Amino acid sequence: MYLTDLTDAQKEYIKGTILMDNWRSKYDFFLILDAIIYIDVSGCQWRLLPEEYPKWQTVYYYFRRWGAMDAFSELEDSLVEKVRLRRGESPHPTIGAIDSESSRSALPRSQKGFDGNKKVKGVKRNIITDKDGDILEASTTPANIHDSKSAYALVAMLVVAFPWIRRIYADRGYRGNFIEEAKNDFGIDIEITHSNYSGQFVPAKKRWVVERTFAWLENFRRLCRNYEETTESANEMLMVAAIVITLRKLTSVNNRF
């Protein structure tokens, strides 16, 4: 129907997951999920959802319901393990990379803050990826929250799903007490890497993968600016994008739509 719709091969990776548990709706499960992905990729308003999909109120209901269940994050965790196995790697990552980016808010009533460093009024997306750039954990906060403060909560969530993580690469924004706290509380070494900037962009060793992941996320127009009223909803849009990226890796489909 649309380029954003899941292929049959991608659907096979989702069958039997938490999203499909006790599915009793009169609507086809994948039609609902395809509608959510369409919103995320195209960036259109909920009320402008094409009529080939169920009514936008129905799609939005399931989007928020699955978000409240943390189902998108659990599905991404499962897919990351599968894509790592497909590459011949251990399903249990031990190394990660952390970074954040600020996104301007498009709604006057949305949750937001002002990032004084980047001069952005909106939200801040924080992600931890494995060494291949697959998202292991993510959170969305008002943009005024400092990286080191949001990072502690993010790492706390990370060790629940991926307790094998032993080292995380970060930039200089994560210096300070966070390094010692991560080591003492979670047994994780935080290594600060430098880009060695000398007049032109030089990818930071071992940390460049997380910056590449942010570039992949720019293919989702819903993430180019923040159109969500709450940071919880904004984070679910981020996780839907992560799922799509991982599914396209599993089925050898180019990440660009």
C-alpha positions in Angstrom: 0.0 0.0 0.0 2.7 2.5 1.1 6.5 2.3 1.0 6.5 2.5 4.8 4.4 -0.7 5.2 6.2 -3.7 6.7 7.1 -6.5 4.4 6.1 -10.1 5.0 9.6 -11.0 6.1 9.6 -8.1 8.6 6.2 -9.2 10.0 7.6 -12.6 10.7 10.1 -11.1 13.2 7.3 -9.4 15.1 4.8 -12.4 15.3 4.7 -13.8 18.8 6.0 -10.7 20.5 4.5 -8.7 23.3 2.7 -6.4 20.8 0.6 -9.3 19.6 -0.2 -10.8 23.0 -4.0 -11.4 23.4 -4.8 -9.4 20.2 -8.6 -9.1 20.1 -9.3 -6.1 18.0 -11.5 -6.2 14.8 -8.7 -4.5 13.0 -5.7 -6.3 11.5 -2.7 -6.0 13.9 -0.2 -5.1 11.2 -2.5 -2.5 9.7 -2.4 -0.6 13.0 1.3 -0.9 13.2 1.8 0.2 9.6 -0.3 3.2 10.4 1.9 4.2 13.3 5.0 3.7 11.2 3.5 5.9 8.4 3.0 8.7 10.9 6.5 8.4 12.2 8.1 8.3 8.7 5.9 10.8 6.9 5.5 13.3 9.8 1.9 13.9 9.0 -0.7 14.9 11.7 -2.7 12.1 13.2 -5.9 13.5 11.7 -4.4 13.4 8.2 -3.8 9.6 8.4 -4.8 8.1 5.0 -8.3 6.5 5.0 -6.8 3.2 4.0 -5.8 2.8 7.6 -8.2 2.6 10.6 -9.5 5.9 12.0 -6.7 7.9 13.6 -8.3 7.7 17.0 -8.0 3.9 16.9 -4.4 4.0 15.8 -3.5 6.6 18.4 -5.2 4.5 21.1 -2.9 1.6 20.4 0.1 3.7 20.0 -0.3 5.1 23.6 -1.4 1.7 24.9 1.7 -0.1 23.6 3.8 2.8 24.8 2.4 2.5 28.3 3.2 -1.2 28.2 6.8 -0.4 27.2 6.1 -2.8 24.3 8.1 -0.9 21.7 11.3 -1.0 23.8 10.9 -4.7 24.5 10.4 -5.4 20.8 13.5 -3.4 19.9 15.5 -5.4 22.5 14.4 -8.6 20.9 15.2 -7.4 17.4 18.7 -6.2 18.4 19.5 -9.7 19.7 18.3 -11.1 16.4 20.3 -8.7 14.2 23.4 -9.3 16.3 23.1 -13.1 15.8 22.5 -12.5 12.1 25.9 -10.7 12.0 27.5 -13.7 13.7 28.0 -11.8 17.0 27.0 -12.6 20.6 23.4 -11.6 21.3 24.7 -10.1 24.6 26.4 -6.7 23.9 29.2 -5.7 26.3 30.1 -2.3 24.8 27.9 0.7 24.2 28.0 4.3 23.0 26.0 7.1 24.5 25.0 10.5 23.1 22.2 13.0 22.9 20.6 15.5 20.5 18.2 18.3 21.1 15.1 18.8 18.9 13.0 21.9 18.7 9.4 21.7 19.9 6.6 22.5 17.4 3.8 22.7 19.9 3.3 25.6 22.4 1.8 23.3 25.0 4.3 20.4 24.9 6.7 19.5 27.6 10.0 21.2 26.8 13.0 23.0 28.1 15.8 25.3 26.8 19.2 23.8 25.9 21.5 26.7 26.6 24.4 25.1 24.9 22.7 24.4 21.5 20.2 27.2 21.9 17.3 24.9 21.3 13.9 25.0 23.0 12.3 21.6 23.0 13.3 18.1 24.0 16.5 16.1 24.3 16.8 12.6 22.9 19.3 10.4 24.8 20.3 7.0 23.3 22.7 4.2 24.0 23.7 2.0 21.1 25.8 -1.1 20.7 29.1 -1.0 18.7 27.1 -1.4 15.5 24.7 1.5 16.2 21.6 -0.5 17.2 19.6 1.3 19.9 19.8 -0.5 23.2 18.0 2.1 25.4 16.6 5.6 24.8 14.9 8.3 26.8 13.5 11.7 26.0 13.6 14.6 28.4 13.1 18.4 28.4 16.1 19.9 26.6 17.3 21.7 29.8 18.2 18.5 31.5 22.0 18.0 31.5 23.4 15.0 29.7 25.1 13.6 32.8 21.8 13.7 34.8 19.7 11.9 32.2 22.5 9.4 31.5 22.4 7.9 35.0 18.7 7.0 34.6 19.4 5.8 31.1 22.2 3.5 32.2 20.0 2.2 35.1 17.4 1.1 32.5 20.1 -0.3 30.3 21.5 -2.8 32.8 18.1 -4.3 33.4 17.7 -5.3 29.7 21.4 -5.8 28.9 23.3 -6.6 32.2 26.3 -7.7 30.1 27.3 -4.1 29.3 30.8 -3.3 30.8 31.9 -0.2 28.9 30.2 2.8 27.4 31.9 5.4 25.2 30.8 9.0 25.7 31.8 12.6 24.8 33.1 15.3 27.2 29.5 16.2 28.2 29.4 13.2 30.4 32.4 14.0 32.5 32.1 14.5 36.3 30.3 12.5 38.9 28.5 10.3 36.4 31.6 8.4 35.6 32.2 7.4 39.2 28.5 6.7 39.8 28.3 4.4 36.8 31.3 2.5 38.0 30.2 2.2 41.6 26.5 1.5 41.1 26.5 -0.5 37.8 30.1 -1.8 37.3 30.3 0.1 34.0 33.3 1.9 32.8 32.6 5.3 31.1 35.3 6.1 28.6 35.5 9.7 27.3 36.5 9.8 23.7 37.6 12.9 21.7 37.0 13.7 18.1 40.4 15.5 17.6 38.8 18.3 15.7 41.4 20.1 13.5 39.4 22.3 11.1 37.3 19.5 9.7 34.9 16.9 11.1 36.7 13.8 12.3 34.5 10.9 13.6 35.2 10.1 17.3 36.8 6.7 17.6 34.4 4.0 18.8 31.7 6.7 19.5 30.9 7.7 15.9 28.4 4.8 15.6 25.9 6.6 17.9 26.2 9.8 15.8 25.5 7.7 12.7 22.3 6.4 14.4 21.1 9.9 14.9 21.6 10.5 11.2 19.5 7.4 10.5 16.7 8.8 12.7 16.6 11.9 10.5 14.8 9.8 7.9 11.8 10.0 10.1 10.1 13.3 9.6 8.2 13.0 12.9 11.5 13.2 14.7 12.9 16.2 12.8 11.0 18.4 15.2 9.1 17.3 18.3 5.4 17.2 17.6 4.4 15.3 20.8 2.8 16.9 23.8 4.6 14.7 26.3 8.2 13.4 26.5 6.8 9.9 27.0 5.0 10.0 23.6 8.1 11.6 22.0 10.2 8.7 23.2 7.8 6.1 21.9 8.0 7.7 18.4 11.8 7.4 18.8 11.5 3.7 19.6 9.2 3.0 16.7 11.8 4.5 14.4 14.5 2.2 16.1 12.3 -0.8 15.4 11.9 0.1 11.7 15.7 0.6 11.3 16.5 -2.7 13.0 13.8 -4.6 10.9 15.3 -3.2 7.7 18.7 -4.5 8.8 17.3 -7.9 9.5 15.7 -8.1 6.0 18.6 -6.5 4.2 16.5 -3.5 3.2 18.2 -0.1 2.7 17.6 2.3 5.6 16.3 5.1 3.3 12.7 5.2 2.3 
